[in-house]
Amino acid sequence: MMRSRERVLQSLEKVYRDVFSFAEKAGDTERMTKLDLDYQRDQLQLEVLLDIRELLTPEQPDQTSSLLEKAQQIRRLTKLRP
């Protein structure tokens, strides 16, 4: 069974909050700034990966789609827009 999107994102947030809290107690503002930027980057990357996972996972257990259809869906998802 796959973990839900919310659970995955909550796990990521918890890890960063714990480390951020440690840096905050130490008064390390430079580390806090870096952690904040790292968290935003990692959250965005993780959301894209979760979107891809959803595209590759059939909604219904008996639903099937070809690999070509899945590849096209991923291409549309990752296509850069101007």
C-alpha positions as CSV (number, residue, x, y, z in Angstrom):
1,M,0.0,0.0,0.0
2,M,1.3,3.4,-1.0
3,R,1.5,6.2,1.5
4,S,-0.9,9.1,0.8
5,R,0.3,12.3,-0.7
6,E,-0.5,14.1,2.5
7,R,1.4,11.7,4.7
8,V,4.5,11.9,2.4
9,L,4.4,15.7,2.5
10,Q,3.9,15.8,6.3
11,S,6.9,13.5,6.7
12,L,9.0,15.9,4.7
13,E,7.8,18.8,6.7
14,K,8.5,17.1,10.0
15,V,12.1,16.4,9.1
16,Y,12.7,19.9,8.1
17,R,10.9,21.4,11.1
18,D,13.0,19.3,13.5
19,V,16.3,20.4,11.9
20,F,15.1,24.0,11.5
21,S,14.2,24.1,15.2
22,F,17.7,22.8,16.1
23,A,19.3,25.6,14.0
24,E,16.9,28.2,15.5
25,K,17.9,27.2,19.0
26,A,21.5,27.5,18.0
27,G,20.9,30.9,16.5
28,D,22.2,29.8,13.2
29,T,20.3,32.1,10.9
30,E,22.4,31.2,7.8
31,R,21.5,27.5,8.3
32,M,17.8,28.4,8.9
33,T,17.7,30.3,5.6
34,K,19.4,27.5,3.7
35,L,16.9,25.0,5.3
36,D,14.0,27.1,4.3
37,L,15.2,27.2,0.6
38,D,16.0,23.5,0.6
39,Y,12.6,22.6,2.0
40,Q,10.8,24.6,-0.7
41,R,12.9,22.9,-3.4
42,D,12.5,19.4,-2.0
43,Q,8.7,19.9,-1.6
44,L,8.3,21.0,-5.2
45,Q,10.4,18.0,-6.4
46,L,8.5,15.6,-4.3
47,E,5.1,17.0,-5.5
48,V,6.2,16.4,-9.1
49,L,7.3,12.8,-8.2
50,L,3.9,12.2,-6.5
51,D,2.1,13.6,-9.6
52,I,4.1,11.1,-11.8
53,R,3.3,8.3,-9.3
54,E,-0.4,9.1,-9.7
55,L,-0.2,9.1,-13.4
56,L,1.4,5.7,-13.4
57,T,-1.0,4.2,-10.9
58,P,-4.3,3.1,-12.2
59,E,-7.3,4.7,-10.4
60,Q,-9.2,1.4,-10.6
61,P,-7.4,-1.9,-10.0
62,D,-8.7,-3.3,-13.3
63,Q,-8.0,-0.1,-15.3
64,T,-5.1,-0.4,-17.7
65,S,-3.4,2.1,-20.0
66,S,-0.5,1.5,-22.3
67,L,3.0,2.6,-21.5
68,L,2.8,5.0,-24.4
69,E,-0.2,6.7,-22.9
70,K,1.5,6.9,-19.5
71,A,4.7,8.3,-21.1
72,Q,2.6,11.0,-22.9
73,Q,0.9,12.0,-19.6
74,I,4.3,12.3,-17.9
75,R,5.6,14.4,-20.9
76,R,2.6,16.7,-20.6
77,L,3.2,17.0,-16.9
78,T,6.8,17.9,-17.2
79,K,6.7,20.0,-20.3
80,L,8.1,23.5,-19.6
81,R,5.6,26.3,-20.3
82,P,6.7,29.8,-21.4
